[in-house]
Amino acid sequence: MRHALPRRGPTARLALAALAIAVALRVDAATPEPLPTLLSARAGRMEASVDLSAAFPAGTERDFGNGLTNVVAIYVSVVPDGARSPVALYGRVVEILFDVWEETYAVTVKDPRAPQGVHQVLPDFAALRRFLSETRGVDLGPTRALPSSSYHLEARVEVNPVSREQLQRTREYIANPSAGTRTSGGTRSVLGAVASFLLREPDPGSDVHLFRSRSFAGSSSAGVPR
Amino acid sequence: MTGARSLLRRAVGALRVSRFEAKIAVALVVAATLPLLGALFLAGRVAEENLALGLDPRVVDRLEAVPGLYGDLFQARKQLYAEQARALARGLPSERRKAEAYLRAALEKTPRLRRAALFAADGAVLAEVETQAENPEGEWREAPARVALPGGGQLVCTFAIEARYFAELGEARELAELVQGVDALRAEIRRSYVRAFALLLVAWAAGAAAIGILLARRTTRRVTRLVEAVQRLAAGDLAVQVDPGRQNDEVAGLARAFNAMVREVRDSRDRIVYLEKISGWQDVARRLAHEIKNPLTPMKLAFQQLEARFKASPVQDPAFARLLGEAGEIVREEIGTLQRLVDEFSGFAKLPEVRPEPAELGAFVDEFVRTSKQIGASADVDVVKASGSCPVALDRQLMRRVLTNLCQNAIDAARPRRARIHLGIARTRQRAVLTLSDEGPGIDRDLWDRIFDPYFTTKGTGGTGLGLAIAKKIVLQHGGEIQVGDRPGGGASFSIALPLTPEAVSAA
C-alpha cells in the first residue's frame, strides 16, 4: 500500500528545506577524528583505553592553568557499524582546578563507579594532559552485551560545558540579580525569577571534539580489530 | 446526584461567556497587551543589551585573569622569599651557636620570616628559631623557602603569606566562574527573559480577560435580564418587571424606563379592557331599560283603566274594591321600582363623554362638600389637604357624580348611624390623589377585585351595582385610576389618582 505524503504549503517546504540544509551542515561540521583504542576484557566486562590527545593540544595549558575550575566531559559509546544509535555508553566528568599557590592540578573524576568523585593531584600540565588524553578504564559493560556484528567506539569530549551546578548558580543569579546591591526592583526580580525558572540547558557549545575508532569484530571475538 | 448536576450546570453556566462579554474582554485584552507586544519585541533586545553591558568581554576577561594575577603575586612572593633565604644562607656562620644567634637576629630583621631551621646533611637540626610575635599583616599561611648549603646542609625559612589572599582568590574564582557561566549561557538567558516576558504577558492578558469578563458580566447580566424581560413582555406577560439594581447608570435608567413602560402598558390595557367591558354592559343596560320600559306604560294604563272601570261600575263589591286597591298599590310600587331601575340603567347606558376643564382639585372638593346638602344631611364630612395646589383637568359634573356615588356608599354602609366621611387631597410628582374613606364596616378584601364590576353589589336588593362601575368609568375617562382599600382604624377607603396638568408636572 502506498501512502501519499501530505501536501505542504510553500512555507512549510521552505522550512523543511532549511532544516535539511542545517542538519547536513551540522553533520558535515561534526566529522570525527580517529580514536586510537585498546579494548580488553576483564571479568566478563569490556574495558577500553582511548587516546584523546587530539582534544588536548599543548596550547590548552593556558586554559587549564587559569586558576578557574575547568570541566571536561568525556562520553564513549559503542555503536554497531552502520547504525546510528549506541548500544552502550560511558560517561566521565573531570573537574580540573589549577592551584596557583601550590602550582599543581587538583583533579576530580566522576563516573558511574565513583559518582561522588575521585580526587587526584597532578604536579604539572604534562601529567594532566597525559591523564586526560589516556583515558583508561572505560567500562563498556558486559562483553556478551556488545553487538554480535562489528562495531566501533565513538567518543565525544566537551570542554567546559555548562554544568548542572553552573546552571543552578546562574539561575540563582538571574533570579536575584540585585542581591547585595542597593538597587532592587520588585518587577525585575519577578521577571528574573520567571526567567530563571525558564532557563534551559544550553547547547554544549563549540568546544566539542568527536572521535571515532576503527571497527571491531562482534562479541564472539570481542576486541579483535577487523 | 441531582444537586451535583444542578451545581455543575450552574458552574458551567457561570463560565459561559456571552458574545458581549467576550467582546469587552477582547477589547480589554487588546488594550492591555498591544503595547506589551511591542515591549515583548524590545524585551529580547533589552536583555541582550543588558547582558552585553554586564558581560563586557573585557570585564569577563579581566575577571577570569584574576586567579592568574594572584598566581603572579604568589610567584613574586616565592621568589622574594627564596632570595631572602639565599641571602640569609650566604651570611650564615658555620659555628652552630653563632648560627642560632644569627638566625634569631635575622628573624627580627627579615619581614614576614616566622621560622628558620638549619639542618645538617644527615637531617639533624642544628639550629631552629621561631618568632612568637604576631604577624603585623594578620592571619597568615606558611610559605617555606629552602636553600641547599654547601656541604649538604639545608636552611629552611618559613615565611608568612597573608591568608586573606587565599580567601580573596577563592571569592574571585567563584565570581569569575559565575560570570563565565552566565557568559556561556548568555543566549539562553536572553531567550529565558523573552520566554518569561511572554509568559507574564500571557498571564497579564489572561488577567485582563478575566477582569474584562467580570466587568462586562456586571453590565451584561442586567442587559440579559432586560432582554429576557422584553421577551416575556413580547409573549404577553405584562406583570414583568426588572430590578434596576443599586447602580445609577444607563442600564439602571433603561430598566426603570422599561418598568414604567410596562406599568403604563398594563394600566392602559386594564383601562381599555375595563372600558370595553363597561361599554358592553352599557349596551346590555340600554336594551334592558328599553325592554323593561316599553311594557311599563301599557301596564300602568291598563291598570288605571281597570280602576276607572271599577269606579264607574254600578255594582260595588266592597271586598273586590279592597282587593283592587291593595293590588293597585302593589302594582304602582313595583312599577315605580321598575321605573327607577330603568332610570338607573338608562343613566348608566347614557353616561356622557367626559369634557375635562382645568380645575384645582382642592377647590373642587370644597365646592362639592359645600353644595351637596343631601350628603351633608346624612354624613359628617371633613377635608384634609396634605399638599398645596393640585391642578387637574376634570369634568365637574361627572366627577361630582363619582364623589356622590362614593359618599352615598359610605352613608349606606354606616346606616343606621350617621356616616363620617374623610376626604384627603395630596399630590405625587405626576398625580393628584383624592382619598375618600369612611368609618363603616369596610369591604372584604376578597371582593376588591370585583367591586368595580357592573351589577356587583354588597347591598342586597337595594343596590343596582352600578355606582362604583360608573365611578370607575368616569375616573378612567379622566386618565386616572381608582383603587379600593382599607382605612387604617377601620372602614373602606377609595383613592382616586388623577394626572396633574403638564404645566404642574413640569413646574414640579
Interface residues (C-beta under 8 A of the other chain):
Chain A: N66 G67 L68 T69 F98 V100 W101 E103 N160 V162 Q166 L167 R169 T170 Y173 I174 V190 L191 G192 V194 A195 S196 F197 L198 L199 R200 E201 P202 G205
Chain B: E64 A65 V66 P67 G68 Y70 G71 F74 F166 L169 R173 A176 E177 L178 Q180 G181 V182 A184 L185 A187 E188 I189 R191 S192 Y193 R195 A196 F197 L199 L200
